[in-house]
Amino acid sequence: MPRWRFFVFCSRSNLCYDRTLTHVKEYFSRRILRNTQRLATDSPAREAIMADSRNRIAEFLRETNRLIQALDQNAIDKARRALLDCYRRRGRIFTFGNGGSASTAQHFACDLAKYIIPEGGWPFDVRCLTDNVALYTAWANDAARDEVFVNQLRGLLTSNDAVIAISVHGGNGCSVDLVRAVQFANNVGAATVSLVGFDGGVLGRVSSCPVLVPVHSTPQTEAIHLVIEHLLIHLLKEDLANGAQGEN
């Protein structure tokens, strides 16, 4: 039986109450003393660990700030205009990505559909291709895995529409599905926006509006992708609030 339970049992049973209370006091006094001694002994090591952590935090934040300053503002504005043009045409926007980028694609679709609704206007018509898990896995299971996004676009995507593909590595390696979806969209005549990292990869080269985060780091790329997403949402909301449905 744990010691604290033994103490409670004795006190509740009114057995040797004074002795139990004394034992409780002695027990916790010893624990406090041991903890105090351990803290005193470990203090230099703990301070060193905390200092190292603060340095690593500062380094990450400095790199984040540097990357934000290094973003191509013309590329971001081109993406803004592509999405605004799609809105004016009453086209639909399709977003997609893999892994963490799939959640960014979902976030993008949510903000477009909900956050940007001008007074007296209509919301963006937007669909994220990873939202419907049953449909996604049905296509992934029953057809070529690399065509999982193309098969969801086929028959629906038109030249009035736009796609937003998000990828850390730019479609290299296991993200051929993203590249094929963007190539399919190009053939249809839809606008193709991509958020990419590293060197941009194939996705950055085949997209009509690529926005690159120039760093070989997955955490930094995904973090800045969300900054870009929120920046575009902010700009589009301002555009529509100012009545820019007919002007760039």
C-alpha positions in Angstrom: 0.0 0.0 0.0 1.4 3.5 -0.9 2.5 5.4 2.1 0.0 8.2 1.7 -2.8 5.7 1.6 -1.6 4.1 4.8 -1.6 7.6 6.5 -5.1 8.3 5.3 -6.3 4.8 6.5 -4.9 5.3 9.9 -6.3 8.8 10.4 -9.7 7.8 9.2 -9.8 4.9 11.5 -8.8 7.1 14.5 -5.9 4.7 15.1 -2.7 6.2 16.5 -3.8 9.6 15.1 -0.9 11.5 16.8 1.7 9.0 15.5 0.2 9.1 12.0 0.3 12.9 11.9 3.9 12.9 13.1 4.8 10.4 10.4 3.1 12.6 7.8 5.0 15.7 8.8 8.3 13.8 8.9 7.6 12.2 5.5 6.9 15.5 3.7 9.7 17.3 5.6 12.2 14.7 4.2 10.7 15.1 0.7 11.0 18.9 0.8 14.6 18.6 2.0 15.5 16.1 -0.7 13.9 18.3 -3.4 15.7 21.4 -2.1 19.0 19.6 -2.1 18.4 18.2 -5.6 17.5 21.7 -7.0 20.6 23.2 -5.4 22.8 20.4 -6.9 21.2 20.5 -10.4 21.0 24.3 -10.6 24.1 24.9 -12.8 23.1 22.1 -15.2 19.5 23.3 -15.4 20.6 26.9 -16.1 22.8 25.6 -18.9 19.9 23.7 -20.4 17.6 26.7 -20.1 20.2 29.0 -21.7 20.6 26.5 -24.6 16.9 26.3 -25.1 16.6 30.1 -25.2 19.4 30.3 -27.7 17.7 27.7 -30.0 14.3 29.5 -29.6 15.9 32.9 -30.6 17.7 31.3 -33.5 14.5 29.8 -34.9 12.6 33.1 -34.6 15.5 35.0 -36.2 15.4 32.5 -39.1 11.6 32.9 -39.3 11.9 36.6 -39.6 14.6 36.4 -42.2 12.5 34.1 -44.3 9.5 36.4 -44.1 11.6 39.3 -45.3 13.0 37.1 -48.2 9.6 36.2 -49.6 8.9 37.3 -53.2 6.1 39.9 -52.7 5.4 40.0 -56.5 4.7 36.3 -56.4 2.4 36.7 -53.5 0.5 39.5 -55.3 0.3 37.4 -58.4 -1.4 34.6 -56.3 -3.7 37.2 -54.8 -4.8 38.4 -58.3 -5.3 34.8 -59.5 -7.6 34.0 -56.6 -9.5 37.3 -56.9 -10.0 36.8 -60.6 -11.4 33.3 -59.8 -13.8 34.9 -57.4 -15.0 37.4 -59.9 -15.6 34.6 -62.5 -17.7 32.7 -59.9 -15.1 30.0 -60.3 -14.3 27.3 -57.7 -11.0 27.0 -55.8 -9.6 23.5 -55.0 -7.0 23.2 -52.3 -4.8 20.1 -51.6 -1.6 18.9 -50.0 -0.1 15.9 -48.2 0.7 15.5 -44.5 1.0 18.8 -42.7 0.4 20.6 -46.0 -3.0 18.9 -46.2 -4.0 20.6 -42.9 -2.8 23.9 -44.4 -4.9 23.2 -47.4 -7.9 22.6 -45.1 -7.1 25.8 -43.2 -6.9 27.8 -46.5 -10.3 26.4 -47.7 -11.9 27.2 -44.3 -10.7 30.8 -44.3 -11.7 31.4 -47.9 -15.2 30.0 -47.3 -15.9 31.6 -44.0 -13.6 34.5 -43.2 -13.9 36.3 -46.5 -17.6 37.2 -47.1 -18.0 40.8 -48.2 -21.2 42.6 -47.0 -23.9 41.9 -49.6 -21.6 39.6 -51.5 -21.1 35.9 -51.9 -18.4 33.6 -50.3 -15.6 31.9 -52.1 -16.7 28.6 -53.7 -13.9 26.4 -52.3 -13.3 22.7 -51.8 -10.4 20.9 -50.1 -9.6 17.6 -51.7 -8.5 16.0 -48.5 -11.6 16.8 -46.5 -13.7 13.9 -47.7 -11.6 11.0 -46.2 -13.9 8.3 -47.6 -13.7 9.7 -51.2 -10.0 10.3 -50.9 -9.2 6.7 -49.7 -11.6 5.2 -52.3 -9.7 6.8 -55.1 -6.3 6.0 -53.5 -7.4 2.4 -53.1 -9.2 1.7 -56.4 -7.1 3.7 -58.8 -3.5 4.8 -59.3 -2.3 6.5 -56.1 -0.6 9.3 -58.1 -3.9 10.2 -59.6 -5.8 10.6 -56.3 -6.2 14.4 -56.7 -6.6 14.3 -60.5 -9.5 11.9 -60.2 -11.3 14.3 -57.8 -10.8 17.2 -60.3 -11.7 15.3 -63.4 -15.1 16.4 -64.7 -15.4 19.2 -62.2 -12.5 21.6 -62.8 -13.0 24.3 -65.5 -11.0 27.1 -66.9 -12.8 29.5 -64.6 -11.4 27.7 -61.5 -8.1 27.8 -59.6 -6.2 25.2 -57.6 -3.9 25.7 -54.6 -1.3 23.0 -54.2 0.8 23.0 -51.0 4.0 21.1 -50.6 7.2 21.4 -48.5 9.4 19.7 -51.0 7.7 21.0 -54.1 6.3 17.7 -55.2 9.6 15.8 -55.2 9.7 12.2 -54.0 6.3 11.0 -52.8 4.2 14.0 -53.9 3.8 13.1 -57.6 0.0 13.3 -57.0 0.3 17.1 -56.4 2.3 17.6 -59.6 -0.1 15.6 -61.7 -3.0 17.5 -60.3 -1.4 20.9 -61.2 -0.4 19.7 -64.7 -4.0 18.5 -65.2 -5.3 22.0 -64.1 -2.9 23.7 -66.5 -4.2 21.6 -69.3 -7.8 22.6 -68.4 -6.8 26.2 -68.3 -7.4 26.8 -64.6 -5.1 29.1 -62.5 -2.5 27.1 -60.6 -1.2 28.5 -57.3 1.4 26.6 -55.3 3.1 27.2 -51.9 6.4 25.4 -51.9 9.7 25.2 -49.9 13.3 24.0 -50.4 14.1 24.7 -54.1 10.5 24.7 -55.2 10.7 21.3 -56.9 8.7 20.3 -59.9 5.6 21.8 -58.4 7.1 25.2 -58.3 8.2 24.9 -61.9 4.8 23.8 -63.3 2.6 26.2 -61.3 1.6 29.5 -62.9 1.8 31.2 -59.5 4.4 29.6 -57.3 5.3 31.2 -53.9 8.6 29.8 -52.6 9.8 29.7 -49.0 13.6 29.5 -49.7 14.8 27.2 -46.9 15.6 23.5 -46.5 13.6 23.1 -43.4 10.2 21.4 -43.0 9.1 23.2 -39.8 10.1 26.6 -41.2 8.5 26.0 -44.6 5.2 24.9 -43.0 5.2 27.8 -40.6 5.8 30.4 -43.4 3.2 28.7 -45.6 0.6 29.6 -42.9 1.9 33.2 -42.8 1.5 33.4 -46.6 -2.0 31.8 -46.3 -3.1 34.4 -43.7 -1.5 37.2 -45.7 -3.5 36.2 -48.8 -6.7 35.9 -46.8 -6.1 39.4 -45.3 -5.5 40.9 -48.7 -8.5 39.3 -50.3 -10.8 40.3 -47.5 -9.6 43.9 -47.8 -10.0 43.8 -51.6 -13.6 42.6 -51.4 -14.5 44.9 -48.5 -13.2 47.8 -50.6 -15.4 46.7 -53.6 -12.5 45.4 -55.7 -14.6 42.7 -57.3 -14.0 44.4 -60.7 -10.5 45.7 -60.3 -7.1 44.4 -59.4 
